[in-house]
Amino acid sequence: MATYSTDYLKRLLAAVERFELAFERWMETQVESDLLSSRGLFPTVHAKDGQDQRTVRELELDVAETAGAAARAVTVTGARIGVAGLGPVDPIANWSLMSAPKALFSPQDVRNTAATVRGRLGMMIDEAEAASETAVPGFAPSELHPVIWTAAAAHWTTHQYRVAVREASEALTVHWKTRLGRNDVDDTPFWQQTLSPGDPEPGRPKLAWPGEPTDKTTRSMRGGLEPLGKALNGLATGLNLTVRNVTTHTRDELSEQEGMERLAAYSYFARLLEKCEVLHASEAGEST
């Protein structure tokens, strides 16, 4: 089972509570029914007579927006309901189907699901807080570098670990290509050019580790350590060959542990890149 930070679980809980509030505001404009009364043929909600349609639409948009965030909590907790012929269904993500013919569930099903999610999240928060008090630190994917986790989150929470890693790896490259204005080059040459030694060329900014090149920690192995810029170039190439290419060109699924290790490697690489200086070539050919 995936491990989530207390902060992340509390944010999910707040998202569910916002959904419940928006849902009940909308329900004040609706006539509520159930599956038995609708005989499985009709909607289980419909607008009350005399309602201002503009107001109803605005309330529906609020429900839709909050449902998008709250549905993530359903995925994390697994609180779906079984629907004959369809299997497990998320009533929060599919709340609008109550207004359609042959509605799959009723408003009470949505409420019950939200309450179940809140209960499970509450227990998960208690467990996460208790675990944080132990001597062994936990691993929270949501605490990875923002670029990495933002790209991976949607796939990670649905247990698509290979896709999560692939999306994270590509997102980091897109992030830096956009930031440096280098959408004119493929991924591998981009990293090779951006992290290579030497001065930047016009239209080809570079990332350089800050500090004096003569400092002992950036000299050759005889006088200190290998230049970190050169090491970053090797790290980019290694991750591209061993992680990005594998997750892109194969369909072999990763285990949760394997996925975490690969995301952590990219997160560390992303944080190193954030510490680098961006060097541009001026019109005179000098870096700035």
C-alpha positions as CSV (number, residue, x, y, z in Angstrom):
1,M,0.0,0.0,0.0
2,A,1.3,3.5,-0.9
3,T,2.5,5.7,2.0
4,Y,1.2,9.3,2.0
5,S,2.3,12.2,4.2
6,T,-0.1,13.5,6.9
7,D,-0.1,16.9,5.1
8,Y,-1.2,15.3,1.8
9,L,-4.0,13.3,3.5
10,K,-5.3,16.3,5.3
11,R,-5.4,18.2,2.0
12,L,-7.5,15.3,0.6
13,L,-9.8,15.5,3.6
14,A,-10.3,19.2,3.1
15,A,-11.1,18.6,-0.6
16,V,-13.8,16.1,0.4
17,E,-15.3,18.5,2.8
18,R,-15.4,21.2,0.2
19,F,-17.2,18.8,-2.2
20,E,-19.8,18.0,0.5
21,L,-20.5,21.6,1.0
22,A,-20.9,22.4,-2.7
23,F,-23.0,19.2,-3.2
24,E,-25.5,20.1,-0.5
25,R,-25.8,23.7,-1.8
26,W,-26.7,22.2,-5.2
27,M,-29.1,19.7,-3.7
28,E,-31.1,22.5,-2.2
29,T,-32.1,23.3,-5.8
30,Q,-33.0,19.7,-6.6
31,V,-35.8,17.2,-6.0
32,E,-34.2,14.2,-4.4
33,S,-35.3,10.6,-5.2
34,D,-33.7,7.2,-4.9
35,L,-33.2,4.1,-7.1
36,L,-36.3,2.4,-5.8
37,S,-38.6,5.4,-6.5
38,S,-37.0,6.0,-9.9
39,R,-37.5,2.3,-10.8
40,G,-34.0,2.2,-12.4
41,L,-35.4,4.2,-15.4
42,F,-35.4,7.8,-14.4
43,P,-32.9,10.3,-12.9
44,T,-32.6,10.4,-9.1
45,V,-32.5,14.2,-9.0
46,H,-34.1,16.9,-11.0
47,A,-34.4,20.7,-10.6
48,K,-37.1,22.1,-8.4
49,D,-39.8,24.2,-10.1
50,G,-39.0,27.9,-10.2
51,Q,-35.3,27.6,-9.9
52,D,-33.1,30.2,-11.6
53,Q,-31.3,28.2,-14.2
54,R,-28.2,30.4,-14.1
55,T,-27.8,29.9,-10.4
56,V,-28.3,26.1,-10.8
57,R,-25.6,26.0,-13.5
58,E,-23.2,28.0,-11.3
59,L,-23.8,25.6,-8.4
60,E,-23.2,22.6,-10.7
61,L,-19.9,24.0,-11.8
62,D,-18.9,24.4,-8.1
63,V,-19.8,20.7,-7.6
64,A,-17.9,19.6,-10.7
65,E,-14.8,21.6,-9.6
66,T,-14.7,20.2,-6.1
67,A,-15.5,16.7,-7.3
68,G,-12.3,16.7,-9.3
69,A,-10.2,17.1,-6.2
70,A,-12.4,14.9,-4.0
71,A,-12.2,12.0,-6.5
72,R,-8.5,11.7,-5.8
73,A,-9.4,10.9,-2.2
74,V,-11.7,8.1,-3.4
75,T,-8.8,6.6,-5.4
76,V,-6.5,6.8,-2.3
77,T,-9.0,5.3,0.0
78,G,-10.7,2.8,-2.4
79,A,-14.2,3.9,-1.3
80,R,-16.1,3.0,-4.4
81,I,-19.5,1.3,-4.6
82,G,-20.5,-1.7,-6.7
83,V,-22.9,-1.2,-9.6
84,A,-24.4,-4.3,-11.3
85,G,-22.9,-4.8,-14.7
86,L,-20.2,-2.2,-14.2
87,G,-18.3,-3.1,-11.1
88,P,-16.8,-0.5,-8.7
89,V,-17.8,3.0,-9.5
90,D,-16.9,6.3,-7.9
91,P,-20.1,8.3,-7.1
92,I,-18.2,11.5,-6.4
93,A,-16.5,11.6,-9.8
94,N,-19.7,10.5,-11.5
95,W,-22.2,12.6,-9.5
96,S,-23.7,14.2,-12.6
97,L,-25.0,10.8,-13.8
98,M,-27.8,11.2,-11.2
99,S,-29.4,13.7,-13.5
100,A,-29.4,11.2,-16.4
101,P,-32.0,8.5,-17.3
102,K,-31.2,5.2,-15.7
103,A,-29.2,6.8,-12.9
104,L,-26.6,4.5,-11.4
105,F,-27.0,5.9,-7.9
106,S,-28.8,8.3,-5.7
107,P,-27.7,11.4,-3.8
108,Q,-27.6,9.4,-0.6
109,D,-25.0,7.1,-2.3
110,V,-22.9,10.2,-2.9
111,R,-23.2,11.3,0.7
112,N,-22.4,7.8,2.0
113,T,-19.3,7.6,-0.2
114,A,-18.1,11.0,1.0
115,A,-18.6,10.0,4.6
116,T,-16.8,6.7,4.1
117,V,-13.9,8.6,2.5
118,R,-13.7,11.0,5.4
119,G,-13.7,8.1,7.8
120,R,-10.9,6.3,6.0
121,L,-8.8,9.4,5.6
122,G,-9.2,10.1,9.3
123,M,-7.8,6.7,10.1
124,M,-5.0,7.1,7.5
125,I,-4.1,10.5,9.0
126,D,-3.9,8.9,12.5
127,E,-1.7,6.1,11.2
128,A,0.5,8.5,9.3
129,E,0.9,10.7,12.4
130,A,1.7,7.7,14.6
131,A,4.2,6.4,12.0
132,S,6.0,9.8,11.9
133,E,6.7,9.4,15.6
134,T,8.8,6.3,15.1
135,A,12.5,6.3,14.4
136,V,12.2,5.0,10.9
137,P,11.3,7.8,8.4
138,G,8.5,7.2,5.9
139,F,8.6,7.8,2.2
140,A,6.0,10.3,1.0
141,P,5.8,10.5,-2.8
142,S,4.0,13.8,-2.4
143,E,7.1,15.4,-0.9
144,L,9.2,14.8,-4.0
145,H,10.2,17.8,-6.2
146,P,7.0,19.5,-7.3
147,V,7.8,19.1,-11.1
148,I,8.2,15.3,-10.5
149,W,5.2,14.7,-8.3
150,T,2.8,16.9,-10.2
151,A,3.5,14.9,-13.3
152,A,3.4,11.5,-11.6
153,A,0.5,11.9,-9.1
154,A,-2.5,11.1,-11.2
155,H,-0.9,7.9,-12.4
156,W,0.7,7.0,-9.1
157,T,-2.6,7.0,-7.2
158,T,-4.1,4.6,-9.7
159,H,-1.1,2.3,-9.3
160,Q,0.3,2.9,-12.9
161,Y,3.8,3.2,-11.6
162,R,5.6,2.8,-15.0
163,V,3.5,5.6,-16.5
164,A,4.0,7.8,-13.5
165,V,7.8,7.5,-13.8
166,R,7.6,8.1,-17.6
167,E,5.5,11.2,-17.2
168,A,7.8,12.5,-14.4
169,S,10.9,12.1,-16.5
170,E,9.4,13.8,-19.5
171,A,8.0,16.6,-17.4
172,L,11.4,17.5,-16.0
173,T,12.8,17.8,-19.6
174,V,9.8,19.9,-20.7
175,H,10.2,22.1,-17.7
176,W,13.8,23.0,-18.4
177,K,13.4,23.2,-22.2
178,T,10.6,25.7,-21.7
179,R,12.5,27.6,-19.0
180,L,15.6,27.9,-21.3
181,G,13.7,28.4,-24.5
182,R,15.1,25.2,-26.1
183,N,12.1,23.6,-27.8
184,D,14.3,23.4,-30.9
185,V,16.1,20.2,-29.9
186,D,15.4,16.6,-28.9
187,D,15.6,15.5,-25.3
188,T,19.0,13.8,-25.2
189,P,20.9,16.4,-27.2
190,F,19.2,19.1,-25.0
191,W,20.8,17.7,-21.8
192,Q,24.1,17.0,-23.5
193,Q,24.3,20.7,-24.7
194,T,22.8,22.2,-21.6
195,L,25.1,20.4,-19.1
196,S,28.3,20.3,-21.2
197,P,31.4,22.2,-20.2
198,G,32.4,25.4,-21.9
199,D,30.7,28.8,-22.6
200,P,27.1,29.0,-23.7
201,E,26.4,29.9,-27.4
202,P,23.7,32.2,-28.6
203,G,20.3,30.5,-28.3
204,R,21.9,27.7,-26.3
205,P,21.9,28.6,-22.6
206,K,23.7,26.3,-20.2
207,L,23.3,25.2,-16.6
208,A,26.4,25.5,-14.5
209,W,27.0,24.5,-10.9
210,P,27.7,27.6,-8.9
211,G,31.0,28.4,-7.4
212,E,34.6,28.9,-8.5
213,P,35.8,26.3,-10.9
214,T,39.2,26.3,-9.1
215,D,37.6,25.3,-5.8
216,K,39.0,22.0,-4.6
217,T,35.7,20.2,-4.7
218,T,35.4,20.9,-8.5
219,R,38.9,19.9,-9.5
220,S,39.9,16.6,-11.1
221,M,40.0,13.5,-8.9
222,R,43.7,14.1,-8.2
223,G,43.0,17.4,-6.5
224,G,39.5,16.8,-5.3
225,L,36.3,15.8,-6.9
226,E,35.2,15.5,-10.5
227,P,33.5,18.7,-11.7
228,L,29.9,18.5,-10.6
229,G,28.7,19.9,-14.0
230,K,30.2,16.9,-15.7
231,A,28.7,14.6,-13.2
232,L,25.2,16.1,-13.8
233,N,25.6,15.5,-17.5
234,G,26.4,11.9,-16.7
235,L,23.4,11.7,-14.4
236,A,21.1,13.1,-17.0
237,T,22.4,10.6,-19.6
238,G,22.2,7.7,-17.2
239,L,18.6,8.4,-16.1
240,N,17.5,8.9,-19.7
241,L,19.0,5.5,-20.7
242,T,18.1,3.4,-17.7
243,V,14.7,4.9,-16.7
244,R,13.1,7.2,-19.2
245,N,13.8,5.1,-22.3
246,V,12.8,1.9,-20.5
247,T,9.5,3.2,-19.2
248,T,8.7,4.8,-22.6
249,H,9.5,2.0,-25.0
250,T,8.5,-1.1,-23.0
251,R,5.2,-2.1,-21.3
252,D,6.8,-3.9,-18.4
253,E,5.0,-2.7,-15.3
254,L,7.0,-1.5,-12.2
255,S,6.4,-2.4,-8.7
256,E,5.6,0.3,-6.2
257,Q,9.1,0.0,-4.7
258,E,10.7,0.2,-8.2
259,G,8.6,3.2,-9.1
260,M,9.5,5.1,-5.8
261,E,13.2,4.5,-6.4
262,R,13.1,5.9,-9.9
263,L,11.0,8.9,-8.9
264,A,13.3,9.6,-6.1
265,A,16.3,9.6,-8.5
266,Y,14.6,12.1,-10.7
267,S,13.6,14.2,-7.7
268,Y,17.2,14.4,-6.6
269,F,18.3,15.3,-10.1
270,A,15.6,18.0,-10.2
271,R,16.8,19.6,-7.0
272,L,20.4,19.6,-8.2
273,L,19.3,21.4,-11.3
274,E,17.5,24.1,-9.3
275,K,20.8,25.0,-7.6
276,C,22.5,25.6,-10.9
277,E,23.1,29.0,-12.5
278,V,21.6,29.7,-15.9
279,L,24.3,31.0,-18.3
280,H,23.3,33.0,-21.4
281,A,25.6,34.1,-24.2
282,S,25.5,37.9,-24.9
283,E,25.7,39.3,-28.4
284,A,29.4,39.8,-27.8
285,G,29.7,36.1,-27.1
286,E,30.2,36.5,-23.4
287,S,28.2,34.5,-20.8
288,T,25.9,36.4,-18.5
